[in-house]
Amino acid sequence: MTNITHDTRTEIDDRAVLVSLVTDAVKRSGINPEHSLQELVQLAETAGVEVLDVITQNREVPDSRWFIGKGKVEELRMAIDGLGATTAIFDQELSGAQVRNLEESLDVKIIDRTQLILDIFAQRAKTREGIIQVELAQLTYLLPRLSGHGKNLSRLGAGIGTRGPGESKLETDRRHIRDRISDLKRQLDEVTRHRTLHRERRKKSGAVQVALVGYTNAGKSTLLNRLTAADVYIENQLFATLDPTSRVLELPNGKEVVLTDTVGFIQNLPHDLVAAFRATLEEANEADLILHVVDASSPMRDDQMAVVQNILQDLGAADKPQIVLYNKIDICQPEQLEMLPNGEGHLKVSAYNDQDLEAVREVIQEQLSGGNVIFRIPADRGDLNSLVYRVGDVLDQSFDESDILYTVQIHKADYEKIGYLLQEYAQN
């Protein structure tokens, strides 16, 4: 097993053995099992878990009772007893019955990949919206699995799988949990309504929106901090920040845009989590331009980029104008740098290099610019004359009889929003 070191929580809650089952379906899906398991190690350490060992098994299909084969269960039990593990973490999603059977056989806490990710989100949630979203996702995930988590929920102490809603809520009956889910959805609808109103106000003000998206730990928050002098929490760990943060970014021509950092994506992001965080993730869907931040140093770079594109597709944002920022080139190996594409729409950067940051500002400005247009505006149309200055940068102004001729470098996003009012005055 490859050791991965992260600055995570100072207190270790659990000592775990990780388990990965490689089935024919996994092989057909195109998921790299080795990379997925490596990522599970990072997830576990991010959650504050000490990883003791990794066990893998190849099977055509999962075992309906234990997920892994009966012999592998015995091998796992011996590893747990020998290492003094308190938890077994599986790289795939388990059913409630499989959790119950594994707990009875192994007498330790059983956690799957989905629950682990939900637990990390529970640690990271700080705002009211984030806390509501995480609790909703956790309860939605656990509701059909209550019969399979009885022993897990009754264990004393803290640790992964017990944060968020809390044991007392999870031990209530299904009706109470459904009532709690309904209440959380109502609260989230209210938060979503406020977020929608805020977006509408930004649109009406003519604010151009640029969204940072990317795989978790790709460096989005670092870029936001460096580009805008923001104070967003950053750390070399997965899902260091959950809540979207917007800051004003000034471009080289002096124009200001709104730059928003979104929650990081990950392979097999739980569906319940995507649903709960949909209002947050849709910041990307509302953007005029998407900056896809990629960890260029990651050996899983191409897989991570595919995950991001798939989630953008699900959100309906895949067709948005997009620039790919290959970040962390300062820690890339020479062969990694050689593999990075060149050309329009791609930029190799380090968030800690001032020249690279200026290049990012310039490429944003260039992408948002729609070229030069000449408008002939009647001098007595003060409303249209002021509108000209809102759709771009006025490069030249001259007078021709009772008209004013403006040469304007268009801002694409602004022109798409209000430029139709000027179309009949544009010169061919």
Disulfide bonds with the S-S distance in Angstrom:
none
